[in-house]
Amino acid sequence: VQLQASGGGLVQPGGSLRLSCAASGSIISINTMAWFRQAPGNEREFVATITSGGNTNYADSVKGRFTISRDNAKNTVYLQMNSLKPEDTAVYYCNAAAILVAGPEWEYDYWGQGTQVTVSS
């Protein structure tokens, strides 16, 4: 199983970006998926999470600006980021807490490779 994140880039303050993270492999289903981020010199921090049923939770710093969603048929999670601020600059990582793969068996704690988001004028 692999998670491939994409969609990062350079954007001006107040702008928008949409991140995607696609899981590939012999996947039957994925439970909770999430986005985390890590700015230079900081620890990785939670951004948002979504269950397989669509329940969401957000860090206070992004509430009202970011929206997490998923397409279970495509094994893909998205992060729509609006009203971006310079403090949102970080490498964004997607996470899958548990994946049911062919076997069947559960495999745990997969991470994507990270995608850079830079908010600057």
Salt bridges, closest charged atoms under 4 A:
GLU45 OE2 - ARG37 NE 2.63
ASP60 OD1 - LYS63 NZ 3.21
ASP88 OD1 - ARG37 NH1 2.93
ASP88 OD2 - ARG65 NH1 2.73
